[in-house]
Amino acid sequence: QVQLVESGGGLVQPGGSLRLSCRASRNIASFNILGWYRQSPGKERELVATIPLSGSRNYADSVQDRFTIFRDHAKNTVDLQMNSLKPEDTAVYYCNAVTWNGSYWGQGTQVTVSS
């Protein structure tokens, strides 16, 4: 079992920045894929960014060049740096971890982009 706890959400003005962090309950060094997803009211949950144990990061087209995903094995965290935020980025953001024995989700953190 893996517990994931997100933090860092909040209210920000358009053009602003936020950094989300997700802490895992155990060592993430062997986690196959870590990622961030988001869900807006009335919409399906969608991929934002993923980072595998090895290989290239993957981003949704809508966040390419604005968001960056990091994994820190020393802290057991996966962070999402979000810059140039837009109102359409408003959503609940969820952390996801894929390990050898399953896929795990955090409880989500709200991000609201509004003036």
C-alpha distances in whole Angstrom, upper triangle without the diagonal:
4,7,10,13,17,20,24,25,28,32,34,37,37,38,35,32,29,26,22,19,16,14,10,9,9,12,12,15,14,12,15,15,15,17,19,20,22,24,27,29,30,28,25,22,24,22,24,23,20,20,19,19,22,25,26,25,25,27,28,32,32,30,32,33,32,29,27,23,22,19,20,18,19,18,15,16,17,21,23,27,29,32,35,33,35,35,33,30,30,26,23,21,17,15,13,11,11,10,11,8,8,9,8,11,12,15,18,21,24,27,30,33,37,40
4,6,10,13,17,20,21,25,28,30,33,34,34,32,29,25,22,19,16,12,10,7,6,7,10,10,13,12,10,13,13,12,14,16,17,20,21,25,27,28,27,24,21,21,20,21,20,18,17,17,17,20,23,24,22,23,24,25,29,29,27,28,30,29,25,23,20,19,16,16,15,17,15,11,12,14,17,19,23,25,29,32,30,32,32,30,27,27,24,20,18,14,12,10,8,10,9,11,10,9,9,7,9,9,12,15,18,21,24,27,30,33,37
4,7,10,13,17,18,22,25,27,31,32,32,29,26,23,20,16,14,10,8,6,5,8,11,11,15,15,13,16,15,13,14,15,16,18,20,23,25,27,25,23,20,21,20,20,19,18,18,19,19,22,24,25,23,23,24,25,29,28,26,28,29,28,24,23,19,18,16,16,16,17,14,11,12,13,16,18,21,23,27,30,28,30,30,28,25,24,21,18,16,12,10,10,9,12,12,15,14,12,11,7,8,7,9,12,15,18,21,25,27,31,34
4,7,10,14,15,18,22,24,27,28,28,26,23,19,16,13,10,6,6,5,6,9,12,11,15,15,13,15,14,11,11,12,13,15,17,20,22,24,23,21,17,18,17,17,16,15,16,17,17,21,23,23,20,20,21,22,25,25,23,25,26,24,20,19,16,15,14,14,14,16,13,10,9,10,12,14,18,20,23,26,24,26,26,25,22,21,18,15,12,9,7,8,8,12,13,16,15,13,11,8,6,5,8,9,11,15,17,21,24,27,30
4,7,10,12,15,19,21,24,26,26,23,20,17,14,11,8,5,5,7,8,12,14,13,17,18,16,18,16,13,13,12,14,15,17,19,21,24,23,21,18,19,18,17,17,17,17,19,20,23,25,24,21,22,21,22,26,25,22,24,26,23,20,19,16,16,14,15,16,16,13,11,9,10,11,13,16,18,22,25,22,24,24,24,20,19,17,13,11,9,8,10,11,15,16,20,19,17,14,11,9,5,7,8,9,13,15,19,22,25,28
4,7,8,12,15,17,21,22,22,20,17,13,11,7,6,4,7,9,12,14,16,15,18,20,17,19,16,13,12,10,12,12,15,17,19,22,21,20,16,17,16,15,15,15,16,19,20,23,24,23,20,20,19,20,23,22,19,22,23,20,17,16,14,14,14,14,16,17,14,12,9,9,9,10,13,14,18,21,19,21,21,20,17,16,14,11,8,7,7,10,12,16,18,22,21,19,16,13,10,6,7,6,6,10,12,15,18,21,24
4,6,9,13,15,18,20,20,17,14,11,9,6,5,6,8,12,14,17,18,17,20,22,20,22,19,16,14,12,14,14,16,18,20,23,22,22,18,19,18,16,17,17,18,21,22,25,26,25,21,22,20,21,24,22,19,22,22,19,16,16,15,15,15,15,17,18,14,14,11,11,9,10,12,13,17,19,17,20,20,20,16,15,14,11,10,10,10,14,16,19,21,25,25,23,20,16,13,10,10,8,6,9,10,14,16,19,22
4,7,10,11,15,17,17,14,11,7,6,5,6,9,11,15,18,20,21,20,23,25,22,24,21,17,15,13,15,14,16,17,20,23,22,22,19,19,18,16,16,18,19,22,24,26,26,25,21,21,20,20,23,21,18,20,20,17,14,15,14,14,16,16,19,19,16,16,13,12,10,10,10,11,14,16,14,17,17,18,15,14,13,12,10,12,12,16,18,22,24,28,28,25,22,19,16,13,13,10,7,9,9,12,13,16,19
4,7,9,13,14,15,13,11,7,8,6,9,11,14,17,20,22,24,22,25,27,24,25,22,18,16,13,13,12,14,14,17,20,19,20,17,17,17,15,16,18,20,23,25,27,28,26,22,21,19,19,21,19,17,20,20,16,14,15,15,16,18,19,22,22,19,19,15,14,12,11,11,11,13,15,12,14,14,15,12,10,10,9,8,11,12,16,19,22,25,29,29,26,23,20,16,13,12,9,5,5,5,8,10,13,16
4,7,10,13,14,11,10,8,10,10,12,15,17,21,23,26,27,26,29,30,28,29,26,22,19,16,16,14,15,15,17,20,20,21,19,19,20,17,19,22,23,27,29,31,31,29,25,24,22,21,23,20,18,21,21,18,16,18,18,20,21,22,25,26,22,22,19,18,15,14,13,12,14,15,12,14,13,15,12,10,10,10,11,14,16,19,23,26,29,33,32,29,26,23,19,16,15,12,8,6,5,6,8,11,13
4,7,10,12,10,10,9,12,12,16,18,21,24,27,30,31,29,32,34,31,32,28,25,22,18,18,16,16,15,17,20,20,22,20,21,21,19,21,24,26,29,31,33,33,30,27,26,23,22,23,20,18,21,21,17,17,19,20,22,24,25,28,29,26,26,22,21,18,16,15,13,13,14,11,12,11,13,11,9,11,12,13,16,19,22,26,29,32,36,35,32,29,26,23,20,18,15,11,8,6,5,6,7,9
4,7,8,6,7,8,11,13,16,19,22,26,29,31,32,30,32,34,31,32,28,25,22,19,19,16,17,16,18,22,21,23,21,21,21,18,20,23,25,29,31,33,32,29,25,25,22,21,22,18,16,19,19,15,15,18,19,21,24,25,29,29,26,26,23,21,18,15,13,11,11,10,8,9,9,12,11,10,12,14,14,18,20,23,27,30,33,37,37,34,30,28,24,22,21,17,14,11,8,6,5,6,8
4,6,6,8,10,14,16,19,22,26,29,32,34,35,33,35,37,34,34,31,27,24,21,21,18,19,18,20,23,22,24,23,22,23,20,22,25,27,31,33,35,33,30,27,26,22,22,22,18,17,19,19,15,16,19,21,23,26,28,31,32,29,30,26,24,20,18,15,12,11,9,8,8,8,12,11,11,14,16,17,21,23,26,29,33,36,39,40,37,33,31,27,25,24,20,17,14,11,8,5,5,5
4,5,9,11,15,17,20,23,27,30,33,35,35,33,35,37,34,34,30,27,24,20,20,18,19,17,19,22,21,23,22,21,21,18,20,24,26,30,33,33,32,29,25,24,20,19,19,15,14,17,16,13,14,18,20,23,26,28,32,33,30,30,26,24,20,17,15,11,10,7,5,5,6,10,9,10,14,17,17,21,23,26,29,32,35,39,39,36,33,31,28,26,25,21,18,15,12,9,6,6,7
4,7,10,14,16,20,23,26,29,33,35,34,32,34,35,33,33,29,26,23,20,20,19,20,19,22,24,23,25,23,22,21,18,20,23,25,28,31,32,30,27,23,23,19,19,18,15,13,15,14,10,12,16,19,21,24,26,30,31,29,29,25,23,19,16,13,10,7,4,5,6,9,12,11,13,16,18,18,22,23,26,29,32,35,38,39,36,33,31,28,26,26,22,19,17,13,12,9,10,10
4,7,11,13,17,20,24,27,30,32,32,30,31,34,31,31,28,25,22,19,20,18,20,19,22,25,24,25,23,22,21,18,19,22,24,27,30,31,29,26,23,22,19,19,19,16,14,16,14,11,12,15,17,19,22,24,28,28,26,26,23,21,17,14,11,8,6,5,5,8,11,13,11,12,15,17,17,20,21,24,27,30,33,37,38,35,31,29,26,24,24,20,17,15,12,11,8,10,10
4,7,10,13,17,20,23,27,28,28,26,28,30,27,28,25,21,19,16,17,16,19,19,22,25,23,24,22,20,19,16,16,19,20,24,26,27,26,23,20,20,17,18,18,16,13,15,13,10,9,11,14,16,19,20,24,24,22,23,19,17,13,11,8,5,4,6,6,10,12,14,11,12,15,16,15,18,18,21,24,27,30,34,35,32,29,27,24,22,22,18,15,14,11,11,10,12,13
4,6,10,13,16,20,23,25,25,23,25,27,25,26,22,19,16,14,15,15,17,17,20,24,22,23,20,19,18,14,15,18,19,22,24,26,25,23,19,19,17,17,19,16,13,16,15,11,10,11,12,14,16,18,21,22,19,20,16,14,10,8,6,5,7,9,8,12,13,14,11,12,13,13,12,15,15,19,21,24,27,31,32,29,26,23,20,18,18,15,12,11,9,10,10,13,15
4,7,10,13,17,20,21,21,19,21,24,21,23,19,16,14,12,14,14,17,19,22,25,23,23,20,19,17,14,14,15,16,20,21,23,23,21,17,18,16,17,19,17,14,16,15,12,9,9,10,11,13,14,17,18,15,16,12,11,7,6,4,6,9,12,11,14,16,17,13,14,14,14,11,13,13,16,18,22,24,28,29,26,23,21,18,16,17,14,11,12,10,13,13,17,19
4,7,10,13,17,19,19,17,19,21,19,20,17,13,12,9,12,12,15,17,20,23,21,21,17,17,15,12,12,14,15,18,20,22,22,20,17,17,15,17,19,17,14,16,17,14,11,10,9,10,12,13,16,17,14,14,10,8,5,5,6,8,11,14,13,16,17,17,13,13,13,11,9,10,9,13,15,19,21,25,25,23,20,17,15,12,13,10,8,10,9,13,14,17,20
4,7,10,13,15,15,14,16,19,16,18,16,12,11,10,13,14,17,19,22,25,23,22,19,18,16,14,13,14,14,17,18,20,21,20,17,18,17,18,21,20,17,19,19,16,13,12,10,9,10,10,13,14,11,10,7,6,4,6,9,11,14,18,17,19,21,20,17,17,15,13,10,10,9,12,13,17,19,22,23,21,18,16,13,11,12,11,10,12,12,16,18,21,24
4,7,10,12,13,11,14,16,14,16,13,10,10,9,12,14,17,19,22,25,23,21,18,17,16,14,13,13,13,15,16,19,20,20,17,17,17,19,22,21,19,20,21,19,15,14,11,10,9,10,12,13,10,8,5,5,6,9,12,14,18,21,19,22,23,22,18,18,16,13,10,9,6,9,10,14,15,19,19,17,15,12,10,8,10,10,10,13,14,18,20,23,26
4,7,9,10,9,13,15,13,16,14,11,12,12,15,17,20,23,25,28,26,24,21,21,19,18,16,15,15,16,16,20,21,21,19,20,20,22,26,25,22,24,24,22,19,17,14,12,10,10,10,11,8,6,4,7,9,12,15,17,21,24,23,25,26,26,22,22,20,17,14,12,9,11,11,14,15,18,19,17,15,12,11,9,12,12,13,16,18,21,23,27,30
4,5,7,7,11,12,10,13,13,10,12,13,16,18,21,24,26,29,27,25,21,21,19,19,17,15,15,15,15,19,21,21,19,20,21,23,27,27,24,25,26,25,21,19,15,14,11,11,10,11,9,6,6,8,11,14,18,20,24,27,26,28,29,28,24,24,22,18,16,13,10,10,9,12,12,15,15,14,13,10,10,9,12,13,15,19,20,24,26,30,33
4,7,9,12,13,12,15,15,14,16,17,19,21,24,27,29,31,29,27,23,24,22,22,21,19,18,18,17,21,24,25,23,24,25,27,30,30,28,29,30,28,25,23,19,17,14,13,12,13,10,8,9,12,15,18,21,24,27,31,29,32,32,31,28,27,24,21,19,16,13,13,11,14,13,16,15,15,14,11,12,11,14,16,17,21,23,27,29,33,36
4,6,9,10,10,14,14,13,16,18,21,23,26,29,31,33,31,29,25,25,23,23,21,19,17,17,15,19,22,23,22,24,25,27,31,31,29,29,30,29,25,23,19,17,14,12,10,11,10,7,10,12,16,19,22,25,29,32,31,33,34,33,29,29,27,24,21,18,14,14,11,13,11,14,14,14,14,12,14,14,17,18,20,24,26,29,32,35,38
4,6,7,8,12,13,12,16,18,21,24,27,30,33,35,32,30,26,26,23,23,20,18,16,15,13,16,19,21,20,22,24,27,30,31,28,28,29,28,24,22,18,15,11,10,7,8,9,6,9,12,15,19,21,25,28,32,31,33,35,33,30,30,28,25,22,19,15,14,11,13,11,13,14,15,15,14,16,16,19,20,22,26,27,31,32,36,39
4,5,5,9,9,9,12,15,18,21,24,28,31,32,30,27,23,23,20,19,17,14,12,11,9,13,16,17,16,18,20,23,26,27,25,25,26,25,21,18,15,12,9,8,6,9,9,5,8,9,13,16,19,22,25,29,28,31,32,31,27,28,26,23,19,17,13,12,9,10,9,12,13,13,13,12,14,14,18,19,20,24,25,28,30,34,37
4,6,8,10,10,14,17,20,24,27,31,34,35,32,30,26,25,22,21,18,15,12,10,8,11,14,16,16,19,21,24,27,28,26,25,26,26,22,19,16,13,9,9,6,9,10,8,10,11,15,18,20,24,27,30,30,33,34,33,29,30,28,26,22,20,16,15,11,12,10,12,15,15,15,15,17,18,22,22,24,27,28,31,33,36,39
4,6,9,10,14,18,20,24,27,31,33,35,32,29,25,24,21,22,19,15,13,10,7,10,14,16,16,19,21,24,27,29,27,26,27,28,24,21,17,15,12,12,9,12,14,11,13,13,17,20,23,26,29,32,32,34,35,34,30,31,29,27,23,20,16,14,10,10,7,8,11,13,13,14,17,18,22,23,25,28,29,33,34,38,41
4,6,7,11,14,17,20,23,27,30,31,28,25,21,21,18,18,15,12,10,8,7,10,13,15,14,16,19,21,24,26,24,24,25,25,21,19,15,14,10,12,10,13,14,10,11,11,15,17,20,23,26,29,29,31,32,30,27,28,25,23,20,17,13,10,7,6,5,7,10,10,10,11,13,15,19,19,22,25,26,29,31,35,38
4,7,10,14,16,20,23,26,29,30,27,24,21,19,16,17,14,10,9,6,5,8,11,13,12,14,17,19,22,24,22,22,24,24,21,18,15,14,12,14,13,16,17,13,14,13,16,17,21,23,26,29,28,30,32,29,26,28,25,23,20,17,14,11,8,6,5,7,10,10,10,12,14,16,20,21,23,26,26,30,31,35,38
4,7,10,13,16,19,23,26,27,24,21,17,16,13,13,10,7,6,4,6,9,10,11,10,11,13,16,19,21,19,19,21,21,17,15,12,12,10,13,13,16,16,13,12,10,13,14,18,20,23,26,25,27,28,26,23,24,22,20,17,14,11,8,6,5,7,10,12,11,9,11,12,14,18,18,20,22,23,26,28,31,35
4,7,10,14,17,21,24,25,22,19,16,14,11,11,9,6,5,6,8,11,12,12,10,11,12,15,18,19,17,17,19,19,15,13,9,9,8,11,11,15,14,11,9,7,10,11,14,16,20,23,22,24,25,23,20,21,19,17,13,11,8,6,5,6,9,12,14,12,10,10,10,12,15,15,16,19,19,23,24,28,31
4,7,10,14,17,20,22,19,16,13,11,8,8,6,4,6,8,11,13,14,12,9,9,10,11,15,16,14,14,17,16,12,11,8,9,9,13,14,17,16,13,11,8,9,9,12,14,17,20,19,20,22,19,16,18,15,14,10,8,6,5,6,9,12,15,16,14,11,10,10,11,14,12,14,16,16,20,21,25,28
4,7,11,14,17,19,16,14,10,9,7,5,5,6,9,12,15,17,17,15,11,10,10,10,14,14,12,13,16,14,11,11,8,11,11,15,17,19,17,15,12,9,9,7,11,11,15,17,16,17,18,16,13,14,12,10,7,6,5,6,9,12,15,18,19,16,13,12,10,10,12,10,11,13,13,16,17,21,24
4,7,10,14,15,12,10,7,5,4,5,7,9,12,15,18,20,19,17,14,12,10,10,13,12,12,14,17,15,12,13,12,14,15,18,20,23,21,18,15,12,12,10,13,13,16,18,16,16,17,14,11,12,9,8,6,5,6,7,11,13,17,20,20,17,13,12,10,10,12,9,11,12,12,15,16,20,24
4,7,10,12,10,9,5,5,7,7,10,12,16,18,21,23,23,20,17,15,12,11,14,12,12,15,17,15,13,15,14,17,18,21,23,26,23,21,18,15,14,12,14,13,16,17,14,14,14,11,9,9,6,5,4,6,9,11,14,16,20,23,23,20,16,15,12,11,11,8,9,9,9,12,14,17,21
4,7,8,6,6,4,6,9,10,13,16,19,22,25,27,26,24,20,18,15,13,16,14,14,18,20,18,16,18,18,21,22,25,27,29,26,24,21,18,18,15,18,16,18,19,16,15,14,11,10,9,5,5,7,8,12,13,17,19,22,25,25,21,18,16,13,13,12,9,10,10,10,12,14,17,21
4,6,5,7,7,9,12,12,16,19,22,25,28,30,29,27,23,20,18,15,17,14,15,19,21,19,18,20,20,23,25,27,30,32,29,27,24,21,20,18,19,17,19,18,15,13,11,9,9,7,5,6,9,11,15,17,21,23,26,29,29,25,21,20,17,16,15,12,12,10,10,10,12,14,18
4,6,8,10,12,15,16,20,22,26,28,31,33,32,30,27,24,21,19,20,18,19,22,25,22,21,24,24,27,28,31,33,35,32,30,27,25,23,21,23,20,22,22,18,16,13,11,12,10,8,9,12,14,18,19,23,25,29,31,30,27,23,22,18,18,16,14,14,12,12,12,14,16,19
4,7,10,12,16,17,21,23,27,29,32,34,33,31,28,25,22,19,20,18,20,23,26,24,23,26,26,29,30,33,35,37,34,32,29,27,26,23,25,23,25,24,21,18,16,13,14,13,11,12,15,16,20,21,24,26,29,32,31,27,24,23,20,20,18,16,17,15,16,16,17,19,22
4,7,9,12,14,18,20,24,26,29,31,30,27,24,21,19,16,17,15,17,20,23,22,21,23,23,26,27,30,32,35,32,30,27,24,24,21,23,21,23,22,19,17,15,12,13,12,10,11,13,14,17,18,22,23,27,29,28,25,21,21,18,18,17,15,16,15,15,16,17,19,22
4,6,10,12,16,17,21,23,26,28,27,25,22,19,17,14,16,15,17,20,23,22,20,22,21,24,25,28,30,33,31,28,25,22,22,20,22,21,23,23,20,19,17,14,14,14,11,11,12,13,15,15,19,20,23,26,25,21,18,18,15,17,16,14,16,16,16,17,19,21,25
4,7,9,12,14,18,20,23,25,24,22,19,16,15,12,15,14,15,18,21,19,17,19,18,21,22,25,26,29,27,24,21,19,19,17,19,18,21,21,19,18,17,14,13,13,10,9,9,9,12,12,15,16,20,23,22,18,15,14,12,13,13,11,13,13,14,16,18,21,25
4,6,9,11,15,17,21,22,21,19,16,13,11,9,11,11,12,14,18,17,15,16,15,19,20,23,25,28,26,23,21,18,17,15,17,16,19,19,17,16,16,13,11,13,10,11,10,10,12,12,15,16,20,22,22,19,15,15,13,15,15,13,15,15,15,16,18,21,24
4,6,8,12,14,17,19,17,15,12,9,8,6,10,10,10,12,15,15,12,13,12,15,17,20,22,25,23,21,18,15,15,13,15,14,17,18,17,17,17,14,12,14,12,12,10,9,10,10,13,14,17,20,21,18,14,14,13,14,16,14,15,16,15,18,18,22,25
4,7,11,14,17,18,17,14,11,8,6,5,9,8,7,9,12,11,9,10,9,13,15,18,21,23,22,20,17,13,12,9,11,11,13,15,13,14,15,13,10,12,11,11,9,9,10,11,14,15,19,22,23,20,16,16,14,15,16,13,14,14,13,16,16,20,23
4,7,10,14,15,13,11,7,5,4,6,10,10,8,9,11,11,8,8,7,10,12,15,18,21,19,17,14,11,10,8,11,11,14,16,15,17,18,16,13,16,14,14,11,11,10,10,12,13,17,20,21,19,16,16,14,15,17,15,15,17,16,18,19,22,25
4,7,10,11,10,9,6,5,7,9,13,14,12,12,14,14,11,10,7,9,10,14,15,19,18,15,13,10,11,10,13,14,17,19,19,20,22,20,17,19,17,16,13,12,10,9,10,10,13,16,18,16,13,14,13,15,18,16,17,19,18,21,22,26,29
4,7,8,8,7,5,7,9,12,15,17,14,14,15,16,12,10,7,7,7,11,12,16,16,14,12,9,10,11,13,15,18,21,21,23,25,23,20,22,20,19,16,14,12,10,10,11,13,16,18,16,14,15,15,16,20,18,19,21,21,24,25,28,31
4,5,6,7,7,9,12,15,18,20,18,17,18,19,16,14,11,10,9,12,12,16,17,14,13,11,13,14,17,19,22,25,25,27,28,26,23,25,23,22,19,17,14,12,10,9,11,13,16,15,14,15,16,18,21,21,22,24,24,27,28,32,35
4,7,9,10,12,16,19,22,23,21,20,21,22,19,16,13,11,9,11,10,14,15,13,13,12,15,16,19,21,24,27,27,30,31,30,26,28,26,25,21,19,16,14,11,10,10,12,15,15,15,16,18,19,23,23,24,27,27,30,31,35,38
4,7,9,12,15,19,21,23,21,20,21,22,19,16,14,12,11,13,13,16,18,16,16,14,17,18,20,22,25,28,28,30,33,31,28,30,28,27,23,22,18,17,14,13,14,15,18,18,18,19,21,22,26,25,27,29,29,32,32,36,39
4,7,9,13,16,18,21,19,17,18,20,18,15,13,13,13,15,16,19,20,19,18,16,17,17,19,21,23,26,27,29,31,29,26,29,28,27,23,22,19,17,16,15,16,17,21,20,19,21,22,24,27,26,27,29,28,31,31,35,38
4,6,10,13,15,18,16,13,14,17,14,12,11,11,12,16,17,20,21,19,18,15,16,15,17,18,20,23,23,25,28,26,23,26,25,25,21,20,18,17,16,16,18,19,22,21,20,21,22,23,26,25,25,27,26,28,28,32,34
4,7,10,13,15,12,11,12,13,11,9,8,9,11,14,16,19,19,18,16,12,13,12,13,15,17,19,20,22,24,22,19,22,21,21,18,17,15,14,14,15,17,19,22,20,18,19,19,20,23,21,22,23,22,25,25,28,31
4,7,9,12,10,9,11,13,11,10,9,11,13,17,19,22,22,20,17,14,14,12,14,15,17,19,19,20,22,20,17,20,19,19,16,16,15,14,15,15,18,20,22,20,18,19,18,20,22,20,21,22,21,23,23,27,29
4,6,8,7,6,9,10,8,8,9,12,15,18,21,24,23,21,18,14,14,11,12,12,14,15,15,16,18,16,14,17,16,17,14,15,14,14,16,17,20,23,24,22,19,19,18,19,21,19,19,20,18,20,20,23,26
4,5,6,6,10,10,9,11,12,15,18,21,24,27,26,24,21,17,16,13,14,13,14,15,14,15,16,13,12,15,15,16,14,15,15,15,17,18,22,25,26,23,20,20,19,20,21,18,19,19,17,19,18,21,24
4,6,5,9,10,10,13,14,18,20,24,27,30,28,27,24,20,19,15,16,14,15,14,14,14,16,13,12,16,16,18,17,18,19,19,21,22,25,28,29,27,24,24,22,23,25,22,22,21,19,20,19,21,24
4,6,9,9,9,12,14,18,21,25,27,30,28,27,24,20,18,15,14,12,12,12,11,10,12,10,9,13,14,16,15,17,18,19,22,23,27,30,31,28,24,24,22,22,23,20,19,18,16,16,15,18,20
4,6,5,6,9,11,15,18,21,24,27,25,24,21,17,15,11,11,8,9,9,9,10,12,10,9,12,13,15,13,15,16,18,20,22,25,28,30,27,23,23,21,21,22,18,18,17,14,15,14,17,20
4,5,6,8,11,14,18,21,24,26,25,24,21,18,16,12,12,10,10,11,12,13,16,14,12,16,17,19,16,18,18,19,21,22,25,28,30,28,24,24,23,23,25,21,21,20,18,19,18,21,23
4,6,8,11,14,18,21,24,26,25,25,22,18,16,13,11,10,9,9,11,13,17,16,14,18,19,21,18,20,20,21,23,25,28,30,32,30,27,27,25,25,26,23,22,22,19,20,18,21,22
4,7,10,14,17,20,23,25,24,24,20,17,14,10,8,6,5,6,8,10,14,13,11,14,16,18,16,18,18,20,22,24,27,31,32,30,26,26,24,23,24,21,19,18,15,16,14,17,19
4,7,10,14,17,20,22,20,20,16,13,10,7,5,4,6,9,9,12,15,14,11,14,15,16,13,15,15,16,19,21,24,27,29,26,23,22,20,19,21,18,16,16,14,15,14,18,20
4,7,10,13,16,19,18,17,14,11,8,6,5,7,9,12,12,15,18,17,14,17,17,17,14,15,14,16,17,19,22,25,27,25,22,21,20,19,21,18,17,18,16,18,18,21,23
4,7,10,13,16,15,14,11,7,6,5,6,9,12,15,15,18,20,19,16,18,17,17,13,13,11,12,13,16,18,21,23,21,18,18,17,16,19,16,16,18,16,19,19,23,25
4,7,10,12,11,11,8,6,5,6,8,11,14,18,18,21,23,22,19,21,20,19,15,15,12,13,13,16,17,21,23,21,19,18,17,17,19,18,17,19,18,22,22,26,28
4,6,9,9,8,6,4,6,9,11,15,18,21,21,24,26,25,22,23,22,20,16,15,12,12,11,13,15,18,20,19,17,16,16,16,19,18,18,21,20,24,25,28,31
4,5,6,6,5,6,8,11,13,17,20,23,24,27,29,28,24,25,24,22,19,17,14,15,13,16,16,19,21,21,19,18,18,17,20,20,20,22,22,26,27,30,32
4,5,5,7,9,11,15,17,20,23,27,27,30,32,31,27,28,27,25,21,19,16,15,13,15,14,17,19,19,18,17,18,18,21,21,22,25,25,29,30,33,36
4,6,8,11,13,16,18,22,25,28,28,32,33,33,29,30,29,26,23,21,18,18,16,18,18,20,22,22,21,20,21,20,23,23,23,26,26,30,31,34,37
4,5,9,11,14,16,20,23,26,26,29,31,31,27,27,26,23,20,19,15,16,15,18,17,20,22,21,20,18,18,17,19,19,19,23,23,27,28,31,34
4,7,10,14,16,20,23,27,26,29,30,29,26,26,24,22,18,16,13,13,11,14,14,17,18,18,16,15,15,14,17,17,18,21,22,26,28,31,34
4,6,10,13,16,19,23,22,25,26,26,22,22,21,18,15,13,10,11,11,14,15,18,19,18,16,14,14,12,15,15,15,18,19,22,24,27,30
4,7,10,13,17,20,19,22,24,23,19,20,18,16,13,11,8,9,9,13,14,18,19,18,15,13,13,12,15,14,14,17,17,20,22,25,28
4,6,10,13,17,16,19,21,20,16,17,16,15,12,11,9,11,12,16,18,21,23,21,18,16,14,13,15,13,13,15,14,18,19,22,25
4,6,10,13,12,15,17,17,13,14,14,13,10,11,10,12,14,17,20,23,24,22,19,17,15,14,16,13,12,13,12,15,16,19,22
4,7,10,10,14,16,16,13,15,15,15,12,14,13,16,18,21,23,27,28,26,23,21,19,17,19,16,14,15,12,15,15,18,20
4,7,7,10,13,13,10,12,13,14,12,14,14,17,19,22,25,29,30,27,24,22,20,18,19,16,14,13,10,12,11,15,17
4,5,9,12,13,11,13,15,17,15,18,18,21,23,26,29,32,34,31,28,26,24,22,23,19,17,16,13,13,11,14,16
4,7,10,11,10,13,15,18,17,20,21,23,26,29,32,35,36,34,30,29,26,25,25,21,19,17,13,13,10,12,13
4,7,8,6,9,12,14,14,17,19,21,24,27,30,34,35,32,28,27,24,22,22,18,16,14,10,9,7,9,11
4,5,5,8,11,14,15,18,20,23,26,29,32,36,36,33,29,28,25,23,23,19,17,14,11,9,6,8,10
4,5,6,9,13,14,18,21,23,27,29,33,36,37,33,29,28,24,23,22,18,16,13,10,7,5,6,9
4,5,8,12,13,16,19,21,25,27,31,34,34,31,27,26,23,22,21,17,16,13,10,9,8,9,13
4,6,9,10,13,16,18,22,24,28,31,31,28,24,23,20,19,18,14,13,10,8,7,7,10,13
4,7,9,13,16,18,22,25,28,32,32,28,24,23,19,18,16,13,11,8,5,5,5,8,12
4,6,9,13,16,19,22,25,29,28,25,21,19,16,14,13,10,8,6,6,7,9,12,15
4,7,10,13,17,20,23,26,26,22,18,16,12,11,9,6,5,4,6,9,11,14,18
4,7,10,14,17,20,23,23,20,16,14,10,9,9,5,5,6,7,10,13,16,20
4,6,10,13,16,20,19,16,13,10,7,6,7,4,7,9,11,14,17,20,23
4,7,10,13,17,17,14,11,8,6,5,8,7,9,12,13,17,19,23,26
4,7,10,13,13,11,7,6,5,7,10,10,13,15,17,20,22,26,29
4,6,10,11,8,6,5,7,9,13,13,16,19,20,24,26,29,33
4,7,8,6,4,6,9,12,16,16,19,22,23,27,29,32,36
4,5,5,6,8,12,14,18,19,22,25,26,30,32,36,39
4,6,9,11,15,18,21,23,26,29,30,34,36,39,43
4,7,10,13,16,20,22,25,28,30,33,36,39,43
4,7,10,14,17,18,22,25,27,30,33,36,40
4,7,11,14,15,18,21,23,26,29,32,36
4,7,10,12,15,18,21,24,27,30,34
4,7,8,12,15,17,20,23,27,30
4,6,9,12,15,18,21,24,28
4,7,10,13,16,20,23,26
4,7,10,13,16,19,23
4,7,10,13,16,19
4,6,10,13,16
4,7,10,13
4,6,10
4,7
4
